[in-house]
Amino acid sequence: MTIATTVLASGRGWRLSDVVCAAGPGDRPFEERHDWVSLAAVLSGVFAYRASHGAALLTPGAVLLGNCGACFQCGHEHAQGDRCLSLQFAPDYWERLVAALPGARRAAFDRPGLPPLESLLPAAAALIAARDLEADGVEQAAIDFADAVLRAGEIAPLREPAPRAARRVCDAVRRIEAHVGRGEQAVPLDVLAAEAGVDRFHFLRSFRAAVGVTPHQYLLRLRLGRAAERLRRNDEPVTRIAFDCGFGDLSTFNRRFRRVMGASPLDWRRRARRSCG
């Protein structure tokens, strides 16, 4: 199994790394251990994460939650490779971060991951874009992302599906991802279900149970996430970004972006410029 880890930024008690795994169905998972608290934003690929606090199938947009000292395995029985932006905190740093957040209950995670939640999109996009900032800027983005994870609230825990259902979900995720930047309509639920060989109701339940959101919600959040990252990283016209990320018209993009990200596309870009100094 080939895992390449590149530390992008670090400071006292925290580090941000780009982790690329090339494992596939022919590779047996092996046991690893979290040396610090780990929050890993899945950028691409699908894999099963198994730890003492649960097991889940993680897809792009999901967040892996790892407790310090916990042993875990990552399995790629149904798909080849993955890439994550891994944010890690030393135990004492994490304890202080949790204690400073009003309403935070505990420092240890009781679930293996979070689905692609709308509430995580702004902080996740900012963390991805922060890779180009100085250390202080990256640390602030890291704290904001950790706060967003801790504020995610009570949601139904993700669970790893049975092997046959996991295969269906992996195939559907890849199919949906292929439509993110095409400017096309979402793949109809009936088509996804037919390709999976099950009825639409069974497919919808299986997908939502494994991924945490419906196929339509998943596609929309992937598109918004990619648009937010591009807005922060370059000066392309908003219209071009909207169409490239699969939105059929600018007004729909502006409305959905403002609702989820809390700012218009142009205001989002201006905030990014200010954070870069």
C-alpha positions in Angstrom: 0.0 0.0 0.0 1.3 3.4 -1.0 0.5 6.4 1.2 2.2 9.8 0.5 1.9 12.4 3.2 3.0 16.0 2.7 2.9 18.5 5.6 1.5 21.7 4.1 1.7 23.8 7.3 2.3 23.4 11.0 2.6 25.2 14.3 2.8 24.5 18.0 0.3 21.7 18.6 -1.2 21.5 15.1 -0.4 20.5 11.5 -2.1 20.3 8.1 -1.2 17.6 5.7 -2.1 16.4 2.2 -2.5 12.6 2.3 -2.8 10.6 -0.9 -3.5 6.9 -0.7 -3.1 4.6 -3.8 -4.6 1.5 -2.2 -7.3 -0.4 -4.1 -9.4 -3.6 -4.0 -6.4 -5.8 -4.2 -4.7 -4.4 -1.1 -5.4 -5.6 2.4 -6.1 -2.9 5.0 -3.5 -2.7 7.8 -3.9 -1.2 11.3 -2.7 2.3 11.9 -2.8 4.6 14.9 -3.8 8.3 15.3 -0.9 9.9 17.2 -3.0 13.2 17.5 -6.6 14.1 17.2 -7.4 13.9 13.5 -10.0 15.7 11.3 -9.6 14.6 7.7 -11.7 16.3 5.0 -12.1 13.8 2.1 -11.3 15.5 -1.2 -11.6 12.5 -3.5 -12.1 8.8 -3.5 -14.3 6.5 -1.4 -13.0 4.3 1.5 -14.2 2.5 4.6 -12.8 3.9 7.9 -13.0 1.5 10.8 -12.1 2.4 14.4 -13.2 1.5 17.9 -15.7 4.3 17.9 -17.4 3.1 14.7 -17.1 2.3 11.0 -18.3 4.3 8.0 -18.0 4.6 4.3 -16.4 8.1 3.7 -17.0 10.0 0.4 -15.8 13.4 -0.9 -17.1 16.1 1.4 -17.2 13.8 4.4 -14.9 14.3 7.5 -13.1 11.5 9.2 -13.0 11.9 13.0 -10.1 10.2 14.7 -9.4 10.1 18.5 -5.8 10.5 19.7 -4.3 7.0 20.4 -7.1 5.1 18.6 -6.2 2.3 16.2 -7.9 2.3 12.8 -8.1 0.7 9.4 -8.9 2.2 6.0 -10.3 -0.2 3.5 -10.5 0.2 -0.3 -12.4 -2.9 -1.2 -14.7 -1.1 -3.7 -12.7 1.8 -5.1 -9.1 2.8 -6.0 -7.3 5.4 -3.9 -8.3 8.5 -2.0 -7.1 12.0 -1.1 -7.6 13.8 2.2 -6.7 17.1 3.8 -5.7 15.9 7.2 -5.9 18.4 10.1 -4.3 17.1 13.4 -4.1 18.6 16.8 -2.0 17.6 19.8 -4.1 16.5 22.8 -3.5 19.5 25.0 -4.2 21.9 22.0 -7.4 20.1 21.3 -8.6 20.1 24.9 -8.1 23.9 25.0 -9.9 24.4 21.7 -12.9 22.3 22.8 -13.0 24.1 26.2 -13.1 27.5 24.5 -16.2 26.6 22.4 -19.5 27.2 24.3 -21.7 24.1 24.4 -19.0 21.6 23.4 -19.7 18.5 25.4 -16.6 16.3 25.1 -13.2 16.2 23.5 -13.5 12.5 22.3 -15.5 11.6 19.2 -18.3 9.0 19.5 -18.7 8.5 15.7 -16.2 7.8 12.9 -17.1 10.7 10.7 -19.5 13.4 9.5 -21.4 13.4 6.2 -21.1 16.2 3.6 -23.1 18.7 5.7 -24.0 22.1 4.4 -22.8 23.6 7.7 -19.3 22.4 7.1 -19.0 23.8 3.5 -17.8 27.3 4.4 -15.1 26.2 6.8 -14.0 23.3 4.6 -13.7 25.6 1.5 -11.7 28.1 3.6 -9.4 25.3 4.9 -8.7 24.0 1.4 -7.9 27.5 0.1 -5.8 28.3 3.2 -3.0 26.0 1.9 -1.5 29.0 0.2 -1.5 31.3 3.3 1.1 31.9 5.9 1.1 29.7 9.0 -1.0 32.1 11.1 -3.7 32.2 8.4 -3.7 28.4 8.1 -4.0 28.0 11.9 -7.1 30.3 11.9 -8.7 28.3 9.1 -7.9 25.1 11.0 -9.5 26.4 14.2 -12.6 27.6 12.2 -12.9 24.1 10.6 -12.6 22.4 14.0 -15.2 24.7 15.5 -17.6 23.8 12.6 -17.1 20.1 13.2 -17.7 20.5 16.9 -20.9 22.6 16.2 -22.2 20.0 13.7 -24.7 18.9 16.4 -26.5 15.7 16.8 -26.9 13.9 13.6 -27.6 10.2 12.7 -24.2 8.5 12.8 -22.7 7.2 9.6 -22.5 3.4 9.3 -20.5 1.2 7.0 -23.0 -0.6 4.7 -22.9 -4.3 3.7 -20.4 -5.1 0.9 -23.0 -5.3 -1.8 -24.6 -2.0 -0.8 -21.2 -0.4 -0.4 -20.4 -1.4 -4.0 -23.6 0.3 -5.2 -22.9 3.5 -3.3 -19.3 3.7 -4.5 -20.4 3.3 -8.1 -23.1 5.9 -7.6 -20.7 8.4 -6.0 -18.3 8.1 -9.0 -21.2 8.6 -11.4 -22.4 11.7 -9.5 -18.9 13.2 -9.3 -18.5 12.9 -13.0 -21.4 15.3 -13.4 -20.1 18.0 -11.0 -18.4 20.2 -13.6 -20.4 19.3 -16.8 -23.2 21.8 -16.4 -25.6 19.0 -16.8 -28.7 18.1 -14.8 -28.2 15.7 -12.0 -28.3 12.0 -12.9 -32.0 11.0 -12.3 -32.6 8.8 -9.3 -34.3 6.2 -11.4 -31.1 5.9 -13.6 -28.9 5.6 -10.5 -31.2 2.9 -9.1 -31.3 1.0 -12.4 -27.6 1.0 -12.7 -27.4 -0.3 -9.1 -29.9 -3.0 -9.9 -32.4 -2.1 -7.2 -35.7 -0.1 -7.0 -35.4 3.7 -6.5 -36.7 3.6 -2.9 -34.2 0.9 -1.8 -31.4 2.8 -3.5 -32.3 6.1 -1.9 -32.4 4.6 1.6 -29.1 2.8 1.0 -27.4 5.9 -0.3 -28.6 8.2 2.4 -27.7 5.7 5.1 -24.2 5.3 3.8 -23.4 8.9 2.7 -25.6 10.9 5.1 -27.4 12.9 2.4 -29.5 12.2 -0.7 -27.8 11.9 -4.2 -29.2 15.4 -5.1 -28.0 17.0 -1.9 -24.6 15.3 -2.4 -24.2 16.7 -6.0 -25.2 20.2 -4.9 -22.7 20.3 -2.1 -19.9 19.0 -4.3 -20.7 21.8 -6.8 -20.9 24.5 -4.1 -17.7 23.4 -2.5 -15.7 23.5 -5.7 -17.2 26.9 -6.6 -16.2 28.3 -3.2 -12.7 27.1 -3.5 -12.3 28.6 -7.0 -13.7 31.9 -5.8 -11.1 32.1 -3.1 -8.2 31.1 -5.2 -8.5 33.1 -8.4 -10.1 36.1 -10.2 -12.2 34.2 -12.7 -15.7 35.7 -13.5 -18.4 34.4 -11.2 -20.5 33.4 -14.2 -17.7 31.1 -15.6 -17.2 29.5 -12.2 -21.0 28.9 -11.8 -21.3 27.2 -15.2 -18.1 25.2 -14.9 -19.3 23.9 -11.5 -22.6 22.7 -13.1 -25.1 25.4 -12.3 -27.4 26.1 -15.2 -28.0 29.8 -14.5 -26.3 32.5 -12.5 -29.3 33.5 -10.3 -29.8 30.0 -9.0 -26.1 29.8 -8.2 -26.1 33.1 -6.4 -29.1 32.2 -4.4 -27.9 28.8 -3.3 -24.4 30.0 -2.6 -25.6 32.8 -0.4 -27.9 30.5 1.6 -25.2 27.8 2.2 -22.1 29.9 2.5 -23.6 32.9 4.2 -22.3 35.4 1.7 -22.7 36.2 -2.0 -20.0 34.8 -4.3 -18.4 38.3 -4.6 -18.4 38.9 -0.9 -17.0 35.5 -0.3 -14.1 36.3 -2.6 -13.5 39.7 -0.9 -13.3 38.1 2.5 -10.7 35.7 1.1 -8.7 38.6 -0.1 -8.8 40.2 3.3 -7.7 37.0 5.0 -4.7 36.9 2.7 -3.7 40.3 4.0 
